[in-house]
Amino acid sequence: MAPKKNRLTLYIFIGMAVGLVIGAVWPGVGVQLRPVSMIFIRLIKSIIAPLIFATIVVGIAGHSDLKSVGRMGLKALIYFEIVTTIALFMGLGFVNLTRPGVGVQLAGGGDLGGITGQSQTLTDVLIHIFPQSFFQAAAEGNILQVVVFSMIFAAGLSLAHHKKKALLDVLDSVAETMFKFTGIVMKFAPFGVGAALAVAVGSKGLSVLLHLGLLILTFYACAACFIFFIFLKFPLLK
């Protein structure tokens, strides 16, 4: 019997195949599956913030030497910023090289729904790192703000000394629960991925698969280069 992880991968590929057939043969039905794909994406996004918060707080506040943890946290924050910036430029370079979105017509033509670019100064960027609300940062997917809040919260909890154990136990349980939550959500991955593919093919036609395939290849090529040069060949932290 195949391991559960391998079976899930197989089910996802089956879901993709079914979604492809539905989108190609019954495009109207494929488009109607949009709520299924959106629900799956929302569930995936809902995992990130509480899992990061719980694991960071437990990892930092559960440590006995707060000074060493503080230095480690500062290094981690700087490392996060540097690596994220490098990843951004690498991603932009690969996308401009392969141009996977060229030829794809989005709904609404040239209307971008009011989305406009906004230049930011260094001061704006620094201010943006610190959240005005943890829940707002979590809802908007501002992971760096979630990380910063979690680190400061963990430092404050460490200063509570003997009173911190009860909350640490709760957050440890939250982290474990979120891992179980992830397992539950991933059981619906074949349906979510299949529905997303059905929506894409049903609304854009089979030609969209070429662009999606190029996008996936671009992503994996960029990720492979990033891992090789940043984590293996020239690691920023040794």
Secondary structure, 3 states (H helix, E strand, C coil): CCCHHHHHHHHHHHHHHHHHHHHHHCHHHHHHCHHHHHHHHHHHHHHHHHHHHHHHHHHHHCCCCHHHHHHHHHHHHHHHHHHHHHHHHHHHHHHHHHCCCCCCCCCCCCCCCCCCCCCCCHHHHHHHHCCCCHHHHHHHCCHHHHHHHHHHHHHHHHCCHHHHHHHHHHHHHHHHHHHHHHHHHHCCHHHHHHHHHHHHHHHHCCCHHHHHHHHHHHHHHHHHHHHHHHHHHCCCCC
